[in-house]
Amino acid sequence: MPSLSEPLILANGSTLSNRLVLAPLTNLQSAADGTLGDDEYHWLCMRAEGGFSLTMTCAASVQHSGVGFPGQLGAHDDRHIPGLTRLAAGIKAHGSHAVVQLQHSGMRSQPDYCDGVPQCPSDDEKTGSKAMTSEQVQQLVQDFVNAAGRCQQAGFDGVELHGAHGYLLSEFLSPQYNRREDQYGGSAENRARILFDIIEGINARCGRAFSLGIRLSPERFGQQTAEIRDLAAALLTDKRVDYLDMSLWDVTKPAHEEAFGGKSLLEIFTDLPRDGVALGGAGKLYSAAQCQDALDRGLDFVIVGRGAILHHDFPQRAIADPQFTMQGLPVTRDYLKAQGLGPAFIDYMASWEGFVAD
Protein backbone atom coordinates (compact mmCIF):
# COMPACT_ATOMS: atom_id res chain seq x y z
CA MET A 1 0.00 0.00 0.00
CA PRO A 2 1.23 3.56 -0.64
CA SER A 3 2.74 5.70 2.09
CA LEU A 4 1.48 9.20 2.82
CA SER A 5 4.57 10.68 1.16
CA GLU A 6 4.32 8.69 -2.07
CA PRO A 7 3.41 10.69 -5.20
CA LEU A 8 0.20 9.88 -7.07
CA ILE A 9 -0.04 10.13 -10.84
CA LEU A 10 -3.56 10.88 -12.02
CA ALA A 11 -5.05 9.38 -15.18
CA ASN A 12 -4.46 12.58 -17.14
CA GLY A 13 -0.76 12.60 -16.25
CA SER A 14 -0.89 15.18 -13.46
CA THR A 15 1.25 14.30 -10.45
CA LEU A 16 0.25 14.87 -6.83
CA SER A 17 3.34 15.14 -4.63
CA ASN A 18 1.82 13.07 -1.79
CA ARG A 19 -1.43 11.36 -0.75
CA LEU A 20 -2.88 14.19 1.40
CA VAL A 21 -5.55 16.37 -0.21
CA LEU A 22 -7.31 19.42 1.21
CA ALA A 23 -11.06 18.96 1.61
CA PRO A 24 -13.35 21.57 0.00
CA LEU A 25 -14.35 23.57 3.08
CA THR A 26 -17.01 26.25 3.45
CA ASN A 27 -15.27 29.32 4.88
CA LEU A 28 -17.44 32.39 4.08
CA GLN A 29 -14.42 34.53 3.23
CA SER A 30 -15.16 35.97 -0.21
CA ALA A 31 -17.39 38.85 -1.32
CA ALA A 32 -21.16 38.87 -1.64
CA ASP A 33 -20.82 38.84 -5.45
CA GLY A 34 -18.48 35.83 -5.38
CA THR A 35 -15.23 37.65 -6.07
CA LEU A 36 -12.23 36.29 -4.19
CA GLY A 37 -11.59 37.73 -0.74
CA ASP A 38 -8.11 38.26 0.68
CA ASP A 39 -8.87 35.98 3.65
CA GLU A 40 -9.94 33.13 1.36
CA TYR A 41 -6.78 33.59 -0.70
CA HIS A 42 -4.59 33.53 2.43
CA TRP A 43 -6.37 30.49 3.91
CA LEU A 44 -5.95 28.37 0.78
CA CYS A 45 -2.40 29.42 -0.11
CA MET A 46 -1.31 28.66 3.45
CA ARG A 47 -2.61 25.09 3.03
CA ALA A 48 -0.74 24.69 -0.25
CA GLU A 49 2.40 25.94 1.47
CA GLY A 50 1.72 23.47 4.30
CA GLY A 51 2.13 20.53 1.96
CA PHE A 52 -1.27 19.54 0.62
CA SER A 53 -0.61 17.93 -2.76
CA LEU A 54 -4.01 19.06 -4.05
CA THR A 55 -5.54 22.26 -2.72
CA MET A 56 -9.28 22.51 -3.35
CA THR A 57 -11.45 25.57 -2.93
CA CYS A 58 -14.76 25.65 -1.14
CA ALA A 59 -17.82 24.91 -3.24
CA ALA A 60 -17.82 27.64 -5.90
CA SER A 61 -21.11 28.68 -7.48
CA VAL A 62 -21.87 27.98 -11.15
CA GLN A 63 -25.01 30.15 -11.20
CA HIS A 64 -25.90 33.28 -9.27
CA SER A 65 -29.21 31.65 -8.30
CA GLY A 66 -27.34 28.67 -6.86
CA VAL A 67 -25.32 30.52 -4.22
CA GLY A 68 -25.76 28.61 -0.97
CA PHE A 69 -23.98 30.56 1.74
CA PRO A 70 -22.66 34.06 2.49
CA GLY A 71 -19.20 34.83 1.16
CA GLN A 72 -19.24 31.90 -1.28
CA LEU A 73 -16.52 31.95 -3.92
CA GLY A 74 -17.94 32.34 -7.42
CA ALA A 75 -17.10 30.88 -10.83
CA HIS A 76 -20.34 31.85 -12.58
CA ASP A 77 -19.31 35.21 -14.05
CA ASP A 78 -16.31 36.61 -15.90
CA ARG A 79 -15.89 39.12 -13.07
CA HIS A 80 -14.59 36.19 -11.01
CA ILE A 81 -11.70 35.42 -13.35
CA PRO A 82 -9.17 37.96 -11.97
CA GLY A 83 -9.58 36.64 -8.42
CA LEU A 84 -9.47 33.03 -9.57
CA THR A 85 -6.30 33.83 -11.51
CA ARG A 86 -4.68 35.25 -8.40
CA LEU A 87 -5.75 32.22 -6.38
CA ALA A 88 -4.54 29.66 -8.90
CA ALA A 89 -1.13 31.31 -9.06
CA GLY A 90 -0.90 31.49 -5.27
CA ILE A 91 -1.69 27.81 -4.81
CA LYS A 92 0.54 26.60 -7.64
CA ALA A 93 3.47 28.68 -6.38
CA HIS A 94 3.80 26.05 -3.64
CA GLY A 95 3.70 23.09 -6.01
CA SER A 96 0.12 22.09 -5.14
CA HIS A 97 -2.39 20.89 -7.75
CA ALA A 98 -4.97 23.71 -7.83
CA VAL A 99 -8.64 22.70 -8.05
CA VAL A 100 -11.96 24.56 -7.87
CA GLN A 101 -14.96 22.62 -6.61
CA LEU A 102 -18.00 23.54 -8.72
CA GLN A 103 -21.43 23.50 -7.12
CA HIS A 104 -25.06 24.62 -7.28
CA SER A 105 -26.97 24.63 -4.00
CA GLY A 106 -30.35 23.62 -5.45
CA MET A 107 -33.09 23.61 -2.82
CA ARG A 108 -30.53 24.96 -0.32
CA SER A 109 -29.83 28.13 -2.30
CA GLN A 110 -29.93 31.46 -0.47
CA PRO A 111 -33.31 33.17 -0.96
CA ASP A 112 -31.76 36.54 -1.83
CA TYR A 113 -29.94 34.97 -4.77
CA CYS A 114 -32.83 33.01 -6.29
CA ASP A 115 -35.72 35.44 -5.72
CA GLY A 116 -36.99 33.17 -2.97
CA VAL A 117 -37.63 30.24 -5.33
CA PRO A 118 -34.82 27.67 -5.23
CA GLN A 119 -34.38 25.24 -8.11
CA CYS A 120 -34.77 21.52 -7.64
CA PRO A 121 -35.21 18.46 -9.87
CA SER A 122 -38.85 18.24 -8.70
CA ASP A 123 -41.14 20.46 -6.67
CA ASP A 124 -40.34 20.34 -2.95
CA GLU A 125 -43.04 21.65 -0.66
CA LYS A 126 -40.85 21.85 2.45
CA THR A 127 -38.33 24.25 0.89
CA GLY A 128 -40.61 25.90 -1.65
CA SER A 129 -38.29 24.71 -4.43
CA LYS A 130 -39.65 24.40 -7.95
CA ALA A 131 -38.88 21.77 -10.54
CA MET A 132 -36.47 22.86 -13.25
CA THR A 133 -37.68 22.87 -16.81
CA SER A 134 -35.79 20.84 -19.40
CA GLU A 135 -34.35 24.10 -20.73
CA GLN A 136 -33.11 25.04 -17.24
CA VAL A 137 -31.44 21.65 -16.87
CA GLN A 138 -29.66 22.11 -20.18
CA GLN A 139 -28.59 25.60 -19.11
CA LEU A 140 -27.27 24.22 -15.83
CA VAL A 141 -25.11 21.70 -17.69
CA GLN A 142 -23.73 24.51 -19.85
CA ASP A 143 -23.11 26.71 -16.81
CA PHE A 144 -21.05 23.98 -15.13
CA VAL A 145 -19.03 23.71 -18.34
CA ASN A 146 -18.65 27.50 -18.60
CA ALA A 147 -17.51 27.69 -14.98
CA ALA A 148 -14.89 25.01 -15.64
CA GLY A 149 -13.73 27.01 -18.64
CA ARG A 150 -13.28 30.12 -16.48
CA CYS A 151 -11.26 28.11 -13.96
CA GLN A 152 -9.03 26.77 -16.72
CA GLN A 153 -8.61 30.28 -18.15
CA ALA A 154 -7.62 31.45 -14.68
CA GLY A 155 -4.84 28.86 -14.52
CA PHE A 156 -6.34 26.17 -12.31
CA ASP A 157 -5.22 22.59 -12.90
CA GLY A 158 -8.72 21.13 -12.69
CA VAL A 159 -12.18 21.13 -11.14
CA GLU A 160 -14.24 18.83 -8.97
CA LEU A 161 -18.01 18.42 -9.40
CA HIS A 162 -19.92 18.54 -6.10
CA GLY A 163 -22.41 15.70 -6.31
CA ALA A 164 -22.77 15.25 -2.55
CA HIS A 165 -24.40 16.64 0.60
CA GLY A 166 -27.86 17.39 -0.73
CA TYR A 167 -26.88 20.08 -3.23
CA LEU A 168 -28.37 20.17 -6.72
CA LEU A 169 -26.40 17.38 -8.42
CA SER A 170 -26.98 15.22 -5.35
CA GLU A 171 -30.68 16.03 -5.54
CA PHE A 172 -30.77 14.79 -9.13
CA LEU A 173 -29.19 11.51 -8.00
CA SER A 174 -31.75 11.04 -5.22
CA PRO A 175 -35.00 9.13 -5.87
CA GLN A 176 -36.47 11.10 -2.96
CA TYR A 177 -35.94 14.51 -4.54
CA ASN A 178 -35.91 13.59 -8.23
CA ARG A 179 -39.32 12.44 -9.43
CA ARG A 180 -38.94 13.75 -12.97
CA GLU A 181 -40.44 11.90 -15.92
CA ASP A 182 -38.05 13.15 -18.60
CA GLN A 183 -34.56 11.84 -19.50
CA TYR A 184 -33.19 13.22 -16.21
CA GLY A 185 -35.55 11.26 -13.95
CA GLY A 186 -36.86 7.79 -13.26
CA SER A 187 -34.14 5.16 -13.34
CA ALA A 188 -30.85 5.57 -11.50
CA GLU A 189 -29.16 5.85 -14.90
CA ASN A 190 -31.44 8.71 -15.91
CA ARG A 191 -31.00 10.50 -12.59
CA ALA A 192 -27.21 10.40 -13.09
CA ARG A 193 -27.47 11.62 -16.67
CA ILE A 194 -26.91 15.27 -15.74
CA LEU A 195 -23.61 14.38 -14.08
CA PHE A 196 -22.34 12.51 -17.13
CA ASP A 197 -23.53 15.30 -19.43
CA ILE A 198 -21.43 17.75 -17.41
CA ILE A 199 -18.42 15.40 -17.46
CA GLU A 200 -18.70 15.12 -21.24
CA GLY A 201 -19.07 18.88 -21.64
CA ILE A 202 -16.05 19.71 -19.47
CA ASN A 203 -13.90 17.16 -21.30
CA ALA A 204 -14.92 18.66 -24.65
CA ARG A 205 -14.33 22.23 -23.45
CA CYS A 206 -11.18 21.84 -21.36
CA GLY A 207 -9.47 18.69 -22.64
CA ARG A 208 -7.95 15.85 -20.65
CA ALA A 209 -4.94 17.86 -19.48
CA PHE A 210 -7.43 19.57 -17.15
CA SER A 211 -8.10 17.23 -14.22
CA LEU A 212 -11.64 16.26 -13.30
CA GLY A 213 -12.88 14.85 -10.01
CA ILE A 214 -16.31 13.97 -8.64
CA ARG A 215 -17.50 14.15 -5.01
CA LEU A 216 -20.27 11.81 -3.87
CA SER A 217 -21.86 10.98 -0.52
CA PRO A 218 -23.30 7.46 -0.12
CA GLU A 219 -25.88 8.08 2.61
CA ARG A 220 -28.21 10.82 3.88
CA PHE A 221 -29.73 13.53 1.71
CA GLY A 222 -32.05 11.02 0.05
CA GLN A 223 -29.24 8.86 -1.34
CA GLN A 224 -29.43 5.10 -1.77
CA THR A 225 -26.08 3.48 -0.97
CA ALA A 226 -26.45 0.76 -3.59
CA GLU A 227 -27.14 3.34 -6.30
CA ILE A 228 -24.15 5.45 -5.27
CA ARG A 229 -21.99 2.32 -5.26
CA ASP A 230 -23.07 1.53 -8.81
CA LEU A 231 -22.46 5.13 -9.88
CA ALA A 232 -19.02 5.04 -8.26
CA ALA A 233 -18.27 1.81 -10.12
CA ALA A 234 -19.03 3.53 -13.42
CA LEU A 235 -16.95 6.58 -12.55
CA LEU A 236 -13.94 4.52 -11.41
CA THR A 237 -13.61 3.11 -14.92
CA ASP A 238 -14.48 6.30 -16.83
CA LYS A 239 -11.57 7.53 -18.96
CA ARG A 240 -12.84 11.12 -18.69
CA VAL A 241 -12.42 11.20 -14.89
CA ASP A 242 -9.25 11.42 -12.76
CA TYR A 243 -10.48 10.82 -9.22
CA LEU A 244 -13.52 10.06 -7.11
CA ASP A 245 -13.87 11.83 -3.76
CA MET A 246 -16.12 9.93 -1.34
CA SER A 247 -17.43 11.98 1.58
CA LEU A 248 -17.98 9.28 4.23
CA TRP A 249 -18.24 11.41 7.43
CA ASP A 250 -16.19 8.68 9.13
CA VAL A 251 -13.96 6.29 7.19
CA THR A 252 -14.61 3.60 9.83
CA LYS A 253 -18.42 3.99 9.78
CA PRO A 254 -20.54 0.89 9.05
CA ALA A 255 -23.07 1.24 6.24
CA HIS A 256 -26.55 1.75 7.66
CA GLU A 257 -28.42 -0.09 4.89
CA GLU A 258 -29.15 -3.72 5.84
CA ALA A 259 -28.25 -4.94 2.36
CA PHE A 260 -24.59 -4.33 3.12
CA GLY A 261 -24.54 -6.50 6.23
CA GLY A 262 -22.52 -4.22 8.45
CA LYS A 263 -19.72 -3.59 5.94
CA SER A 264 -17.95 -0.30 6.35
CA LEU A 265 -18.84 2.44 3.90
CA LEU A 266 -15.18 2.56 2.94
CA GLU A 267 -15.08 -1.14 2.05
CA ILE A 268 -18.09 -0.81 -0.23
CA PHE A 269 -16.08 1.53 -2.46
CA THR A 270 -12.53 0.23 -2.08
CA ASP A 271 -13.77 -3.18 -3.28
CA LEU A 272 -14.79 -1.71 -6.65
CA PRO A 273 -12.56 -2.22 -9.71
CA ARG A 274 -10.62 0.84 -10.86
CA ASP A 275 -9.23 1.62 -14.27
CA GLY A 276 -6.83 4.47 -13.65
CA VAL A 277 -9.30 6.57 -11.63
CA ALA A 278 -7.98 7.34 -8.14
CA LEU A 279 -10.23 6.81 -5.11
CA GLY A 280 -10.11 9.20 -2.16
CA GLY A 281 -12.11 9.38 1.03
CA ALA A 282 -12.89 11.90 3.75
CA GLY A 283 -14.17 11.36 7.26
CA LYS A 284 -12.59 11.88 10.70
CA LEU A 285 -9.00 11.58 9.56
CA TYR A 286 -7.35 13.28 12.51
CA SER A 287 -3.89 11.69 12.71
CA ALA A 288 -1.06 10.38 10.59
CA ALA A 289 -1.93 6.85 11.68
CA GLN A 290 -5.58 7.20 10.68
CA CYS A 291 -4.59 8.59 7.29
CA GLN A 292 -2.12 5.77 6.67
CA ASP A 293 -4.66 3.18 7.80
CA ALA A 294 -7.17 4.55 5.27
CA LEU A 295 -4.55 4.07 2.53
CA ASP A 296 -3.80 0.58 3.82
CA ARG A 297 -7.51 -0.21 3.56
CA GLY A 298 -7.59 0.63 -0.12
CA LEU A 299 -7.79 4.37 -0.72
CA ASP A 300 -5.41 6.02 -3.16
CA PHE A 301 -5.45 9.32 -1.27
CA VAL A 302 -7.02 10.84 1.83
CA ILE A 303 -8.99 14.08 2.13
CA VAL A 304 -8.42 16.13 5.28
CA GLY A 305 -10.90 18.72 6.55
CA ARG A 306 -10.95 19.46 10.27
CA GLY A 307 -7.25 18.62 10.62
CA ALA A 308 -6.48 21.16 7.88
CA ILE A 309 -8.40 23.87 9.72
CA LEU A 310 -6.38 23.24 12.87
CA HIS A 311 -3.03 22.70 11.15
CA HIS A 312 -2.18 24.53 7.93
CA ASP A 313 0.79 22.14 7.64
CA PHE A 314 -1.06 18.91 8.46
CA PRO A 315 0.63 17.04 5.54
CA GLN A 316 4.13 18.08 6.52
CA ARG A 317 3.51 17.08 10.13
CA ALA A 318 1.84 13.75 9.24
CA ILE A 319 4.60 12.75 6.82
CA ALA A 320 7.40 13.72 9.23
CA ASP A 321 5.89 12.06 12.32
CA PRO A 322 3.85 8.80 12.20
CA GLN A 323 2.65 9.63 15.74
CA PHE A 324 1.27 13.05 14.78
CA THR A 325 -2.28 13.70 16.03
CA MET A 326 -4.49 16.70 15.46
CA GLN A 327 -4.70 19.46 18.07
CA GLY A 328 -7.48 18.81 20.57
CA LEU A 329 -10.60 20.97 20.80
CA PRO A 330 -11.63 23.59 21.72
CA VAL A 331 -9.05 26.07 20.47
CA THR A 332 -8.89 29.82 20.87
CA ARG A 333 -9.69 32.38 18.22
CA ASP A 334 -6.05 33.45 18.31
CA TYR A 335 -5.01 29.88 17.55
CA LEU A 336 -7.23 29.80 14.46
CA LYS A 337 -6.02 33.24 13.38
CA ALA A 338 -2.45 31.95 13.53
CA GLN A 339 -3.52 29.06 11.29
CA GLY A 340 -4.68 31.49 8.61
CA LEU A 341 -8.42 31.74 9.27
CA GLY A 342 -10.02 35.15 8.86
CA PRO A 343 -12.72 36.61 11.15
CA ALA A 344 -15.68 35.28 9.11
CA PHE A 345 -14.26 31.75 9.07
CA ILE A 346 -13.48 31.86 12.80
CA ASP A 347 -17.04 33.03 13.54
CA TYR A 348 -18.35 30.16 11.42
CA MET A 349 -16.24 27.62 13.31
CA ALA A 350 -17.50 29.12 16.58
CA SER A 351 -20.99 27.99 15.53
CA TRP A 352 -19.73 24.37 15.70
CA GLU A 353 -20.29 23.04 19.20
CA GLY A 354 -17.07 22.67 21.14
CA PHE A 355 -14.75 23.95 18.41
CA VAL A 356 -13.84 27.45 19.60
CA ALA A 357 -13.20 28.31 23.25
CA ASP A 358 -15.32 31.12 24.65
C-alpha atoms as one frame of an Amber mdcrd trajectory, in Angstrom:
protein
   0.000   0.000   0.000   1.231   3.562  -0.644   2.738   5.695   2.090   1.484
   9.203   2.815   4.569  10.679   1.162   4.321   8.686  -2.067   3.411  10.690
  -5.204   0.201   9.877  -7.071  -0.035  10.127 -10.843  -3.565  10.876 -12.020
  -5.048   9.381 -15.179  -4.459  12.580 -17.139  -0.759  12.602 -16.251  -0.890
  15.181 -13.456   1.247  14.296 -10.449   0.249  14.874  -6.827   3.336  15.136
  -4.630   1.821  13.075  -1.787  -1.426  11.364  -0.752  -2.876  14.186   1.397
  -5.554  16.374  -0.209  -7.308  19.424   1.210 -11.059  18.961   1.613 -13.348
  21.572   0.002 -14.349  23.572   3.076 -17.009  26.250   3.446 -15.270  29.319
   4.877 -17.443  32.393   4.076 -14.420  34.529   3.233 -15.156  35.968  -0.214
 -17.386  38.846  -1.324 -21.158  38.866  -1.641 -20.824  38.838  -5.447 -18.482
  35.828  -5.380 -15.228  37.654  -6.070 -12.233  36.287  -4.190 -11.588  37.727
  -0.737  -8.115  38.256   0.682  -8.871  35.975   3.652  -9.938  33.134   1.364
  -6.780  33.589  -0.696  -4.595  33.531   2.427  -6.372  30.492   3.913  -5.953
  28.368   0.777  -2.401  29.416  -0.115  -1.314  28.665   3.449  -2.611  25.086
   3.029  -0.743  24.695  -0.251   2.397  25.944   1.473   1.723  23.471   4.303
   2.132  20.529   1.960  -1.271  19.538   0.616  -0.609  17.930  -2.763  -4.012
  19.060  -4.055  -5.545  22.255  -2.717  -9.277  22.510  -3.350 -11.449  25.573
  -2.927 -14.761  25.649  -1.144 -17.817  24.906  -3.240 -17.819  27.637  -5.901
 -21.113  28.680  -7.483 -21.870  27.979 -11.150 -25.006  30.151 -11.199 -25.903
  33.281  -9.271 -29.206  31.649  -8.303 -27.339  28.670  -6.856 -25.325  30.520
  -4.217 -25.759  28.614  -0.971 -23.978  30.561   1.738 -22.659  34.062   2.485
 -19.199  34.825   1.155 -19.238  31.903  -1.282 -16.521  31.949  -3.922 -17.943
  32.339  -7.422 -17.100  30.883 -10.826 -20.338  31.853 -12.583 -19.312  35.209
 -14.052 -16.311  36.613 -15.901 -15.893  39.119 -13.072 -14.594  36.187 -11.010
 -11.695  35.417 -13.354  -9.172  37.962 -11.966  -9.579  36.644  -8.416  -9.473
  33.033  -9.572  -6.300  33.834 -11.514  -4.678  35.254  -8.404  -5.753  32.221
  -6.376  -4.538  29.661  -8.902  -1.129  31.315  -9.056  -0.897  31.489  -5.266
  -1.689  27.806  -4.814   0.541  26.602  -7.642   3.474  28.678  -6.376   3.796
  26.054  -3.637   3.697  23.087  -6.010   0.125  22.091  -5.143  -2.391  20.885
  -7.753  -4.971  23.707  -7.831  -8.642  22.704  -8.051 -11.964  24.556  -7.872
 -14.958  22.618  -6.610 -18.000  23.535  -8.723 -21.431  23.500  -7.116 -25.064
  24.624  -7.283 -26.974  24.631  -4.001 -30.349  23.624  -5.447 -33.087  23.608
  -2.815 -30.534  24.960  -0.321 -29.835  28.135  -2.301 -29.934  31.458  -0.471
 -33.314  33.166  -0.961 -31.757  36.544  -1.832 -29.940  34.972  -4.775 -32.828
  33.009  -6.290 -35.722  35.439  -5.716 -36.987  33.174  -2.973 -37.629  30.238
  -5.331 -34.816  27.674  -5.234 -34.381  25.239  -8.112 -34.769  21.518  -7.641
 -35.213  18.455  -9.867 -38.851  18.238  -8.695 -41.141  20.462  -6.668 -40.342
  20.339  -2.950 -43.038  21.655  -0.662 -40.847  21.846   2.451 -38.327  24.245
   0.895 -40.608  25.903  -1.652 -38.293  24.710  -4.429 -39.653  24.400  -7.949
 -38.879  21.773 -10.543 -36.465  22.857 -13.246 -37.679  22.874 -16.813 -35.792
  20.844 -19.404 -34.349  24.098 -20.729 -33.113  25.036 -17.243 -31.435  21.648
 -16.867 -29.656  22.110 -20.177 -28.590  25.598 -19.111 -27.265  24.224 -15.826
 -25.113  21.704 -17.693 -23.732  24.506 -19.849 -23.113  26.711 -16.811 -21.046
  23.979 -15.134 -19.026  23.711 -18.337 -18.652  27.498 -18.603 -17.508  27.692
 -14.978 -14.889  25.010 -15.638 -13.726  27.013 -18.636 -13.281  30.117 -16.480
 -11.261  28.113 -13.963  -9.029  26.770 -16.724  -8.607  30.280 -18.154  -7.616
  31.448 -14.680  -4.838  28.863 -14.517  -6.341  26.170 -12.307  -5.219  22.587
 -12.904  -8.717  21.132 -12.695 -12.177  21.130 -11.139 -14.244  18.830  -8.968
 -18.013  18.422  -9.405 -19.916  18.541  -6.101 -22.406  15.697  -6.313 -22.770
  15.253  -2.548 -24.402  16.636   0.603 -27.859  17.389  -0.732 -26.885  20.083
  -3.229 -28.373  20.170  -6.715 -26.403  17.381  -8.416 -26.980  15.215  -5.350
 -30.681  16.031  -5.540 -30.770  14.787  -9.129 -29.187  11.507  -8.005 -31.745
  11.041  -5.224 -34.995   9.129  -5.871 -36.474  11.100  -2.959 -35.937  14.509
  -4.540 -35.906  13.593  -8.233 -39.322  12.443  -9.427 -38.941  13.750 -12.969
 -40.438  11.895 -15.918 -38.045  13.145 -18.605 -34.560  11.839 -19.498 -33.188
  13.216 -16.207 -35.554  11.263 -13.945 -36.863   7.791 -13.263 -34.136   5.160
 -13.341 -30.845   5.571 -11.499 -29.164   5.847 -14.897 -31.438   8.715 -15.913
 -30.999  10.503 -12.586 -27.211  10.397 -13.087 -27.470  11.624 -16.673 -26.908
  15.268 -15.737 -23.612  14.377 -14.081 -22.341  12.506 -17.130 -23.528  15.305
 -19.434 -21.429  17.753 -17.405 -18.421  15.404 -17.462 -18.703  15.118 -21.235
 -19.070  18.877 -21.637 -16.052  19.708 -19.474 -13.899  17.164 -21.302 -14.918
  18.662 -24.646 -14.334  22.235 -23.446 -11.177  21.837 -21.357  -9.468  18.685
 -22.644  -7.953  15.853 -20.647  -4.939  17.860 -19.481  -7.428  19.573 -17.148
  -8.096  17.229 -14.218 -11.638  16.261 -13.296 -12.885  14.849 -10.012 -16.315
  13.968  -8.635 -17.501  14.153  -5.005 -20.274  11.805  -3.872 -21.860  10.981
  -0.516 -23.297   7.461  -0.118 -25.876   8.080   2.608 -28.215  10.817   3.884
 -29.726  13.531   1.706 -32.055  11.016   0.050 -29.242   8.857  -1.343 -29.428
   5.101  -1.773 -26.078   3.484  -0.970 -26.453   0.756  -3.593 -27.135   3.340
  -6.296 -24.154   5.453  -5.274 -21.989   2.324  -5.258 -23.074   1.528  -8.812
 -22.455   5.127  -9.881 -19.017   5.035  -8.259 -18.270   1.808 -10.116 -19.034
   3.525 -13.421 -16.954   6.585 -12.545 -13.945   4.523 -11.411 -13.613   3.109
 -14.921 -14.484   6.296 -16.832 -11.568   7.530 -18.962 -12.845  11.121 -18.690
 -12.416  11.204 -14.890  -9.254  11.416 -12.764 -10.481  10.825  -9.219 -13.515
  10.056  -7.106 -13.871  11.830  -3.757 -16.115   9.926  -1.341 -17.434  11.981
   1.576 -17.978   9.281   4.227 -18.242  11.406   7.435 -16.191   8.680   9.130
 -13.963   6.286   7.191 -14.614   3.595   9.834 -18.420   3.988   9.784 -20.545
   0.894   9.053 -23.072   1.236   6.236 -26.547   1.747   7.657 -28.421  -0.095
   4.891 -29.155  -3.721   5.841 -28.252  -4.941   2.356 -24.585  -4.329   3.117
 -24.540  -6.500   6.229 -22.517  -4.216   8.449 -19.716  -3.594   5.937 -17.953
  -0.297   6.354 -18.837   2.444   3.904 -15.184   2.562   2.939 -15.077  -1.137
   2.050 -18.094  -0.808  -0.228 -16.079   1.527  -2.457 -12.530   0.229  -2.081
 -13.769  -3.178  -3.279 -14.793  -1.706  -6.649 -12.563  -2.223  -9.714 -10.616
   0.845 -10.861  -9.226   1.621 -14.265  -6.831   4.475 -13.651  -9.300   6.573
 -11.631  -7.981   7.340  -8.142 -10.233   6.814  -5.113 -10.112   9.197  -2.164
 -12.113   9.381   1.026 -12.887  11.898   3.755 -14.168  11.360   7.258 -12.586
  11.885  10.700  -8.996  11.584   9.559  -7.345  13.285  12.510  -3.893  11.692
  12.708  -1.057  10.382  10.593  -1.930   6.846  11.676  -5.581   7.198  10.678
  -4.591   8.587   7.290  -2.122   5.772   6.673  -4.660   3.179   7.800  -7.169
   4.546   5.266  -4.551   4.071   2.534  -3.801   0.584   3.821  -7.511  -0.210
   3.561  -7.590   0.632  -0.123  -7.793   4.374  -0.721  -5.412   6.020  -3.159
  -5.448   9.319  -1.267  -7.018  10.841   1.831  -8.989  14.079   2.129  -8.425
  16.130   5.277 -10.898  18.723   6.550 -10.949  19.461  10.272  -7.249  18.625
  10.615  -6.484  21.156   7.876  -8.396  23.867   9.725  -6.380  23.236  12.873
  -3.029  22.702  11.152  -2.182  24.529   7.935   0.793  22.145   7.642  -1.057
  18.909   8.459   0.628  17.040   5.545   4.133  18.077   6.525   3.510  17.080
  10.132   1.839  13.749   9.241   4.599  12.755   6.816   7.396  13.720   9.226
   5.885  12.065  12.319   3.854   8.804  12.201   2.646   9.631  15.739   1.270
  13.051  14.780  -2.282  13.704  16.033  -4.489  16.703  15.462  -4.700  19.457
  18.073  -7.481  18.811  20.571 -10.596  20.968  20.804 -11.633  23.587  21.715
  -9.045  26.065  20.472  -8.890  29.824  20.873  -9.691  32.376  18.221  -6.052
  33.450  18.313  -5.006  29.884  17.555  -7.226  29.796  14.457  -6.019  33.239
  13.379  -2.449  31.946  13.531  -3.518  29.057  11.286  -4.679  31.487   8.613
  -8.420  31.738   9.271 -10.016  35.150   8.856 -12.723  36.614  11.154 -15.684
  35.277   9.113 -14.265  31.748   9.074 -13.483  31.861  12.796 -17.037  33.033
  13.543 -18.354  30.159  11.421 -16.245  27.625  13.310 -17.501  29.120  16.582
 -20.994  27.989  15.530 -19.730  24.371  15.701 -20.290  23.036  19.198 -17.068
  22.671  21.137 -14.753  23.950  18.412 -13.844  27.452  19.603 -13.201  28.313
  23.248 -15.322  31.123  24.649
